[in-house]
Every structure is written in structure tokens, then in C-alpha cells.
Amino acid sequence: MTRGPGRREPGGAAWLNLGVKATLLGLIVLYLAQPELPQFEGKAMLFRSAVYPLLAVLVPAIWLLRGRPTPYPHLADALLVLPMVIDSAGNALDAYDYEWFGPVIHGVNIAILVVCFSLLLFVVFADQPLARTVTIGLAVGLASVLHVVWELLEWGGNVLLDTNLDITYATTMRNLGLGLVGMALGALVAAPLLVRRPELGSPLFRRAALRPG
């Protein structure tokens, strides 16, 4: 089967993006279908099931609003959703019962987000690219803010919503420390990726040129 000159077969990043989002959808459906499973108890899964889909459609929504510039930033989009998949899968598999899993995944997810934010900023400012150090610095700053907000939400869930999450002062300090390690690792991974390549995507905040009718 042949394709027209204006159409391309999906690349690896596109398939990765599709697979990550399909997995997240499947995990959310699993919880909604069987919320009584013991591994979901006290995990604020209803909150996660409401927030994660909204975050998963953030990049597509911006892309649509900007007139669908091409190519689409599949890699950055997939990396934004990947931490939610890891967290949801960890809950579904009851992996957080292993003491090592939570700390390791906490640092890994922060590292993924730093890489994701670096790529998104690289795409957003593609017309007037920022210096690599500035891009990564901004990405680390965004990840830091998100990290602190997440910790506050977990604390608020415990205090205000009585979610029964196992959160202590020591846990919060450990998470913040591992977040710093993850940010450093993410910066190291992101640095060599910030090279202009067509598959990374077009500027998201520039409207696509009008196509002839």
C-alpha cells in the first residue's frame, strides 16, 4: 500500500506516544471498573483518574489551538504522559508495597519530566532558540515547581480528604532529595537531545501556515 507524497508513515516516537497513552487509558479503565481492588485502597486513585487524562491531552490541545503545526512533538508528549503510566502501573501491580519502588520511581519520574520539559521548551522556542543551559534551567525550574505542588497535593489529600496515604515528614524530605537527584539526571540526559531535528516538532506557539484550499 502506497502513501501520497504529503503523508508519512508513523515514526517510532509516534508509536511510543500512542502506546503510552493507550496504556494510561487502560490503567484508568481498570481502576474505574474495579475500584474495590486492595491495591487501590488509600491511593487517591479517583483524584489520579481525574487529573491524569487532563494532563495527557495538554500538548494535543495546544497543538490543535495553534492550527496543527507539523511535525507533531510526539517524543515530548509521550514523556509527559510516561510518569503517569509508571505511577498508575505501580499502583495497579501493588509495587509500592516494595520499599525500594517508591523512592526509585520518584527520582526516575522527575528525571523524565526534566527531559520532557526541555524538549517542549526547545519546540516552543524553535523560531528563536534559547541557549541549551537556559532551556535546561527552565525545565528544572518547572519540574521543581511541579514536584513541590505534587507534595502539597499529597499532604492536602491526607489532611483535608483523609486519603490515608503513608506520608510522613521523613517521606517528604526523602522525596524532595530524590527529586533533586532526578533533576540532575534529567539535565544530563536532556543536554545532548537539544539539537534541532525535524522529528522533535514544530513551534507550538506559532500558528501553522494556512494551507491552500
C-alpha positions in Angstrom: 0.0 0.0 0.0 1.5 3.4 -1.0 1.1 6.7 0.6 0.6 10.1 -1.0 3.5 12.5 -1.1 2.1 14.6 1.7 1.6 11.7 4.1 4.2 9.8 6.2 4.2 6.5 8.0 4.1 7.0 11.8 7.6 7.1 13.2 9.0 5.5 16.4 8.1 8.4 18.6 4.5 8.4 17.3 4.1 4.8 18.1 5.6 5.3 21.5 3.2 8.2 22.1 0.2 6.1 21.1 1.3 3.2 23.2 1.9 5.3 26.3 -1.5 6.9 26.1 -3.3 3.7 25.4 -1.6 2.1 28.4 -2.7 5.0 30.6 -6.2 4.7 29.4 -6.2 1.0 30.1 -5.0 1.5 33.6 -7.6 4.2 34.4 -10.3 1.9 33.0 -9.0 -0.9 35.2 -9.4 1.2 38.3 -12.8 2.6 37.3 -14.0 -1.0 36.6 -12.7 -2.5 39.8 -12.1 0.3 42.4 -12.5 -2.2 45.2 -9.2 -4.0 44.5 -7.0 -3.8 47.6 -4.0 -2.3 45.7 -6.1 0.8 45.0 -7.1 1.4 48.6 -5.8 4.7 50.1 -4.0 5.7 46.8 -6.2 8.6 45.9 -6.9 6.8 42.6 -10.1 8.8 41.9 -8.1 12.0 42.0 -5.4 10.4 39.7 -8.1 9.2 37.3 -9.5 12.7 37.0 -6.2 14.6 36.7 -4.1 12.3 34.6 -6.3 12.4 31.5 -6.4 16.2 31.6 -2.6 16.3 31.7 -2.4 13.7 28.9 -4.4 15.9 26.5 -2.5 19.1 27.3 0.0 19.0 24.4 -2.6 17.9 21.9 -4.9 20.7 23.0 -2.2 23.3 22.5 -1.3 21.8 19.1 -4.9 21.9 17.9 -5.3 25.5 19.1 -2.2 26.6 17.2 -3.5 25.2 13.9 -1.8 21.8 14.0 1.7 22.7 13.0 3.8 19.8 11.7 5.6 17.7 12.7 3.8 16.9 16.0 6.2 16.7 19.1 5.4 13.0 19.8 8.5 12.4 21.9 7.9 15.3 24.3 4.2 14.4 24.5 5.0 10.8 25.3 7.4 11.7 28.0 4.8 14.0 29.7 2.5 11.0 30.0 5.1 8.3 30.8 5.4 9.2 34.6 1.6 8.9 35.0 1.8 5.5 33.3 4.6 4.4 35.7 2.7 5.6 38.7 -0.6 4.1 37.7 1.1 0.7 36.8 2.9 0.7 40.1 -0.4 1.1 41.9 -2.2 -1.5 39.8 0.6 -4.0 40.4 0.8 -3.1 44.1 4.5 -2.4 43.5 4.6 0.4 46.1 4.5 -2.3 48.8 8.2 -2.8 48.0 10.1 -0.2 50.0 12.6 0.5 47.2 10.0 1.0 44.4 8.6 4.4 45.6 11.9 6.2 46.1 13.4 4.9 42.8 10.3 5.7 40.7 10.1 9.1 42.3 13.5 10.1 41.1 13.0 8.4 37.7 9.8 10.3 37.0 11.3 13.6 37.9 14.2 12.9 35.5 11.7 12.0 32.7 9.8 15.3 33.3 13.0 17.4 33.1 13.8 15.8 29.7 10.2 16.3 28.7 10.1 20.0 29.7 13.5 20.6 28.0 12.1 19.2 24.7 8.9 21.1 25.0 10.7 24.4 25.6 13.0 23.6 22.7 10.0 23.1 20.5 8.1 26.1 21.8 11.0 28.5 21.2 12.2 26.8 17.9 12.0 30.1 16.0 14.2 31.9 18.4 16.0 29.1 20.3 17.2 29.6 23.8 20.6 28.6 24.9 20.9 25.0 25.9 21.7 25.9 29.5 18.8 28.3 29.7 16.4 25.7 28.3 17.5 23.0 30.8 17.5 25.5 33.7 13.9 26.5 32.9 13.0 22.8 32.6 14.5 22.0 36.0 12.6 25.0 37.4 9.3 23.7 36.0 9.9 20.2 37.3 10.8 21.7 40.8 7.5 23.6 40.9 5.5 20.6 39.8 7.3 18.5 42.4 6.5 20.8 45.2 2.9 21.1 44.1 2.6 17.3 44.0 3.9 17.0 47.5 1.5 19.7 48.7 -1.4 17.9 47.0 -0.4 14.6 48.7 -0.3 16.3 52.0 -3.6 18.1 51.4 -5.2 14.8 50.4 -4.1 13.3 53.7 -5.2 16.2 55.9 -8.2 17.5 54.0 -9.6 14.5 52.2 -8.3 11.8 54.6 -6.8 9.7 51.8 -4.7 7.6 54.2 -1.6 8.0 52.2 1.5 6.9 54.1 3.2 10.3 54.2 5.5 11.5 57.0 8.0 14.3 57.3 10.8 11.9 56.6 9.0 10.6 53.4 8.5 14.2 52.1 12.2 15.0 52.7 13.3 11.8 51.0 11.1 12.6 48.0 12.5 16.1 47.7 16.0 14.8 47.9 15.4 12.1 45.3 13.7 14.8 43.2 16.9 16.8 43.1 18.8 13.7 42.0 16.3 13.1 39.3 16.6 16.6 38.1 20.3 16.3 37.8 20.0 13.0 35.8 17.3 14.5 33.6 19.5 17.5 32.8 22.4 15.2 31.8 20.1 13.2 29.5 18.4 16.3 28.0 21.6 18.2 27.1 22.6 16.1 24.1 19.0 15.9 22.8 18.6 19.6 22.3 19.8 19.7 18.7 17.4 20.9 16.0 15.9 17.8 14.4 12.7 17.8 12.4 11.1 14.9 14.3 11.2 16.9 17.6 8.3 19.0 16.3 7.4 22.5 15.1 6.9 25.6 17.3 3.8 25.0 19.4 3.1 28.7 20.0 3.3 29.7 16.3 0.2 29.2 14.3 0.6 26.8 11.3 0.6 28.5 7.9 -2.7 28.4 6.2 -2.8 25.7 3.6 -4.1 26.5 0.2 -7.7 25.3 -0.3 
